[in-house]
Amino acid sequence: MDAQHQNSRQARRTSAKSEASTGKNKNLAILLELGRFIAPYKLKVAAALLALVFTAGLTLSVGHGVRLLIDNGFAQQSVEQLTQAIQFIVGVTVLISIGTFFRFYLVSSVGERVSADIRLAVFNHVVTLHPSYFEENGSGDIMARLTTDTTLLQSIIGSSFSMAMRSALMCLGALVMLFATNIKLTLIVLISVPFILVPILFFGRRVRALSRDSQDSMSDVGSYAGEAIENIKTVQSYSREAQEKQAFAYEVERAFDIGRQRVKQRAILISVVIVIVFCAIAGMLWVGGSDVINGVMSAGDLGAFVFYAIMVASSLATISEVLGELQRAAGATERLIEILQVESNIVAPSSGGAKVEPKAHDVKFENVDFCYPSRPNQKAIATLNLIAEEGKVLALVGPSGAGKSTLFELLQRFYDPQQGSVSIGDIELSQFEPSQLRREMALVPQQPSLFSNDVLHNIRYGNPDASNDEVVEAAKKAHAHDFITKLPQGYDSFLGERGVRLSGGRNSASRLLALF
């Protein structure tokens, strides 16, 4: 792998990490940001919580069934009492299964809906951001946040949250039943709790940091793969397949190493919790067994106590496992909230903006200095004064990099100059509502812009209400009608991503976007 390429990507990662360093100091409280997305479905959430409490209460009552089974069935050698105890346990189990169905369905459906809402909110916000944001943030990383991170949250909200709430409720309920059954044995179990919380807090912090790094590294993998595939003809033209394979392998291995470290920390956490919990249960069984032998407590009470103790142990083990998932969710939430909190540098004035008149006006650049945000120390335009007079045609001629495209980007207000002003007539562009300003302009970009759809969709992009006849007329004006009719399905032909199914017609076809 080229050292320059590796160093460049490493520098971008270091920059991204420094920008996100404040976010990494947060804790699981970041998950509270999801509340505004969950709030619209509070009735479903409330119903799911009701089902959760219902099933938790029924599950705890199984311990009473175990007590009846041992004391009334086994101890008294009564088949009738044994049958009643079994019927009680079976009946409770059926009710638990019904409650679990509703809980799982409601929580999972909310998870699906919230994930879709977050994905929609992020995309709706991203398409309004200023172009300089996309100079500093790769499309691959943004796509990973829209897809991978929201899918992860879907799983967390629809499953892990439910498991965490269920386990926490079961743990508290089981502890209450333990005290009600035998206080001395309960105190023995509680002695182990601090020893369980310490590793959960210690390893949980590590898991969360690694979760964020893991998601960032997966974004790098997706970004690099997308970049290589998008420019596959260039890659193959220069016979760079071997180098690209090596570079991609580096990104994949880096993501694997971070993922492996995260899994290792979670595995250690779960293992430590299991050892501590079951050691506490073993000590409790020894003390409880001694009390049964000495006649201090009945075998049924010990059986019920063991049942509740196992419930506490399994709940704590589940919580420790789910905590790792919640740490991943916190990392995903951070990445999504970061996008939602980005404010566009190009905004409409508070009054709503001046209305652009359809008639022509002079276009003026007065003492304009401009640097691209990604190159703040290198001026793309310096002290420019230019007037494009009403009714006249003006051609800008110059070598590549002279700033011709930059002028049009300023005119469309994709950027604002650092010094000077750009105006139409006597009104500065900053006084206009950006989208309304841009609707008054037709742009033929230097690089063809085609969407993954049919010809009709691409031609109509600037005017979705255009009729088929108007589309054909526009194609004829662009001298594109002839080659379009030769396509397999004519105007209904699918162009593919970035128009890859076209060849020499791409430049003509891209001009169609400007005709409306």
N, C-alpha and C positions, 0 to 999 in steps of 0.2 A: 504493500500500500504506500502511495506517495506520502512522504513526510509532510510536505506542504499541505496536502489535502487533509491529513489527519490533524495537523495543528490548527487549520482553519476551523474545522468542525468542533474541535475541542475548545477553541476560543469562543465560539458561539454558545456552546453549552455552558461555559464558565460565566459568560455574560448573563445568560438566562437564569442561572442559579443565583447569581448575586441579586438580580431583580426580584427573585422569589424568596430571598432569604428571610424576609420578615414574615412571610406566610408560613414558613416551616416552624417558626417558634410558637405557632398557635397549637391548640389541642383539639380534641373532638368537638369543641364548641362550634367549630366551623360548620358542623352538620346542622346547626340550628338555622343556617341560611336556607336549608331546604324547606323550612316551615312555610314560607310564603307560597311554595309550589304545592305543598300538601294541603294547605288551608282550604282551598275550594272543595276538597273532598272529605271534609271533616265528618260528615254523616257516615260515610263508608268506614272511615277510620274508627269512629265511635262504635259502629256495629261490630267491627273486627275486635276492638278491645272488649266489648261485651262478650263476644264468643270466646275470647281468650280467658277472661275471668271465669266464665262458665266451665270451660274445659279444665282449667287449673283446679277449680274447686272439686270437680268430679274426680280428677286424677288423685288429689289428696285423699279423697274418701276411699280409694282403693286400699289404703293402709288399714282402715277400719275393717274392710273385708278380709284382709290378711289376719287381723287379730281374731275375728270370728272363726275363720278357717282353722286356726291353730287351737284356740281355747275351747270353742264349742264343738268343732268337728273332730280334730285329732285327739285332744286331751280327754274328751268325754266319750270317745268312740261312738258318736251318734251320726248315722248316715243321714238322718233328716236334717240335723244342724249343718252337716257338711254340704248337703244339697242346697240349702238356703244360702250358705256363704258363697258357693259357686255361682248361684243364680244372681246374687247381689253383684259379684264382680263382673259377670258377663253383661248384666244390664247397664252397669256404669260404663263398661267399655264401649258398648253400642252408642250411648249418649256422647261419650268422648269423641268417637269417630264422626258423629254428626256435627258436633261443635267445631271439630278440627277442619272439616270440609268448608264450612262457612268462613272460618278464620283465614284459612289458606287462600280461598278464592278471593275474599275481599281485599286482603293485604296484597296479594299478587296483582290483582287488577289495578289497585292504586299505584303500585310500583310501575306497572306498564304505562299508566296514564301520566304519572309525574315525570317519568323518563322522557316520554314524548313531548311533554310541555317544556321541559328544560332544553331539550334539543331544539325545539322550535324557537324558544326565547333567545338562545345563543345565536342561532342562525339569523333571526330577525335583527338582532343587534349587530352582528358582524357585517351584514350587508350595508349598514349605515355608517360604518367607521371610515375615517379618512384613509386615503391610499397609503400614506406613510406608515400606518400600522402594519400593513402587509409587507413593507420593506424590511421591517424589524422582526416580524413573526412569520415563519414559514407556513405555507398552505398545508403541508403535511401535518404539522403540529396542530393547527386549527381543526383539520379533519379528524385527527385522533381524538381531540376533545369532544367533537360533535358525535362521534361514533363509539369509540372504545370506552371513554369515560362515562358517557350517558348509559351505555349498556351495562357497565359495572354498577352504576347507581341503581339501575333497574333491578339487578339481582340483589343488591344490598337492601333496598327498600322493600322489595317483594318477598324476601326470604330472611336475610340476616337480622333486620330490624325485628321481625316477628319472632324469630328464635331468641333474640336477646331479651325482648319483653317477656316472652313466655318463661324463659329460664330464670329471669330475675323474680318474676311473680311466684314461680314454683319454689324457688330457693327461700323466699320470705315465708311463704305458706308452710313449707316443710319445716322451717326453723320453729315456727309457732307450734306446730304439731309435736316437734321434738321436745320442746319445753313442757307441753301438756302431758307428754308420755313419761319423761324421766329427766329431771333437771340436772342430775349429776352427770349422766351420759352426754347430755347436750353441752355442758360446759367443756367436756373433753373434746367434743367436735369443734367448738368455737375457738379453742386454743390454736387450732391450725389455721384459722382464717387470716391472721396477719401474715403468716408465712406464705399464703397463697396470693395475697394482694401485692406483696413486694415484687415478685417476678412479673406479675401482670403489668404493673406500672413501669417497671424497668425495661422489659422486653417490648412492651407495647409502644414505647417511645421510639425504640429502634425500628420496629416494624413500620411505623408510620413514615419515618424519614426514608426508609428503603422503598416504601410503596410509591412515594412521590417520585423518587429517582427512577423506579421501574417504569412508571407511566411515561416519564419524560424520555427514557431511552427507547421505549416502544414508539413514541412519536418520531424520534430520529430514524428508526428503522423504516417506518411508513413514509416519511418524508424523502429519505434517500431512494427507496424503491420507486416511489412515484416520479421522482426527478429523472431517474435513469430510464424508466419505461416511457415517460413523456418525450424524452429525447433519444429514443432508441435508434433512429436512423443516424444521428450524429455519432452515437456510441459505436455503431457498427461501421460507419464510414471511416472512422479513425482507428478501427480494430482495437478498441479499448475494452472489449468484453472481459478479458482476464483481469485487468485492473479494477473494473467495476465489481466483478465477483469478489475480489479480495477485499475491496473497500466495504462492500455490503456484508461480507462475512465478519469483518471487524465490528460493525454495528450490531449484528445479530449476537455475536459472542459477548459483547459488552452488555446487551440487554439480558442475556442468559445469566451472566455472572451476578448482576444485580438481583435478578429474580431468584437465583439460587440462594443468595444471602438472605433475602426476605423470607423465603420458605424455611431456611435453616433456623432463623430467629423464632418463627412461629412454632416450628417443631420442638425447639428447646422449651418454649413457654408451655406448650401443651403437656410435654413430658414431665416437666417439673411440677405442674399443677396436679397431674394424675398421681404422681408418687406421694406428694404431701397429703392429698385427700384420702387416698386409700390407706396410707399409714395411720391417719387419724381414725379411719373406720376400723382398722385392725385393732387399734388400742381400745376403741369403744367396745368391740365385740368381746375382747378379753374381759373387760370389766363387767359388761352386761352378762356374759356367760357365767361369770363367777356369781353374780347376783341371782341368776336363775337357779344355779346349783344350790345356793344357800337359801333359796326360797324367798328372797327379798322382792323379786318381781316375777311375773308369769312369763311363760314362753311366748304367749301371744303378744304381750307388750314388747318383748324383745324383738319379735318378728316385725311388728309394726314399726318399732324404732329403727330397725335395720332398713326397712323399706324407705322411711323418710330420710334417713341418713344417706342412702344411695341416691335419692332424689336430689338432695343438697349437693352431693358430690358430682353427679352428672350435670346438674345445672351450672355449677361453677366451671366444670370442664367445658361445657358448651359456651359459657360466657367468655372464657379465655380464648376459645377458638374464634368465636364471632368477633371478639375484640380486634383480631387481626384483620377481619373483613371490614370492620368499621374504620380501621386505620386506613385501609385502601380507599374506602368511600370518602374519608376526610381528604385524602390526597386528590381524588377525582373532583370532589366538590370545590376544593381550592382552585384547581385549574379552570373549572367552569366559571366560578364566581369572578376570577381574575378577568376573564373576557367580558362578563356582564358589567363589571365596574369600570371598564375602559370608556372614557369619554371622547367623543369625536372632536377633533380640532376644528372641523368645519361645521358650523352650526348656523341656523337661521337666526336673524335678530329677534329679540323678544317681542317686537311689534308684529311679527309675522312676515316681514320682508316686503320690499317694494314690488309692484307688479311689473313684469317685463312686457313692454309694448311690442307687438308683432312687427312694427315698422323698424327700419334700420336706424342705427345711431352710430356716431363715431365711437371707435374703440380706442382707449388711451392707456398707455403704460407710462407712468410718470416716476422717474427716479427709482426704478425698481431694482432692488437687490434681493436675490433669492438663493438659498442653499437647500439642497434636499436634506431631510432630517437624518438620513443615514450617512451624510457627508457634511456635517455642520461647518467644517472649516474650509470647504471648497465651494466657491461661488459658481453656480451654474449660470447666473445672470448678474451682471454688475452695472449699476447706474444706467439702466436702460430707459430711454425716452422714445416712444413710438406712438404714432397716430395712424389708425386705419380709418380713412375718411368714409363717410356715408356714401353709398352708391358706387364706390370704386373697388377694383379688384387689386389685392395686394399679395404678392408672392414673397415668401421668405426663403432665401437661398443661402446655403452655407454648408460647410463640411459636417460630417457626422460628429455629434457631440457639441455643436455650436450653440444649441439651446432652442432649436426650432420647435421641437415637441414640447419642451418645457413651457414655452409661451402659451401654447394651447391648453396645457394642463392648468396653468394659472388662469386662463380665460374661462375655463369650465369650473374653476374654483375647486379643483382637487387639492390645491395647496393655496396658502396665503403667503404673499411675499414678506420677508423680514423687514424690509424698508420700502417706502414708496407705496403707490396705489395703482390698481387696475380698475378702470371704470367703463361703463357703457353710457354714452351721453354724458351727463354730469353726475351720475350716481355710481358710487363705488360698488364693486361686486359684493362686498361684505354686507351690503344693505339688502341684497336679494335673498329670497328663499332658494337654497341651492338646487333642489330638484326642478323648480319652476324655471330657473335660469337655464338649466341644461336642456330642458325640453324645447327651448327656442333655438337650439344649435343642432346641426347635423355634422357628424364626425365620420371621416373615413380614416381608420387607424392605420399606422404604418405596418403593424402586425395584424394579419387576418384574425377576426374574432368570430368563431362559429360555435354554436351550441350543439350539444348531443341530441339532436332532434331532426325533424324533416326540413325540407327547403322552405315550405310555407311558414313554419314557425320562425325560422331565421329571418326571413324577409319581413314578417309582420312584427318583429321584435320591437321596432321603434313605434309602431302603431298597431296594437293588437286588434283594433276594430276595422282594419282595412279589409275590403272584400277580396274575393279571389281575382276579380277582374283588375282591381287596383294592384294586387300583387304581381300579376302578369305584366301589367303596364310598367311597373317599377323595374321588373327584370329586363324588359325590352330596353328601357332607357339605360340600364347598366350594361347592355350588350351581353346579358347572361342568359336570355331566354333560350337561345339555340342550344347551348350545352346542357341546360337544365332539362329540356325536352328529350335529350338523348340519354339521360339517366334511366336506370331500370324502371323506376316508378314515377319519373317526371318530378313534378312538384311535391309529390308524397315520398320521395326518396329519403331514406334515413342517412344522414351525413356522417354519423359516428362521432366519437370524441374529438373535438377540435377540428372537425371536418376531414378526418383521415381518409374517408372514402372518395374525396375529391383529389384531383391532381392539379393541373394548371388552372383550373377554374376557381381555386380558393380565393385569389385576389379579387376577381370579379364578384364572386359570391359575397365576400365580406363587405363590399361596397353597398350591397343591398340593404344592410342594416342602417345606412345613413339616409336612404331615400324617403323615408317617412319622418 
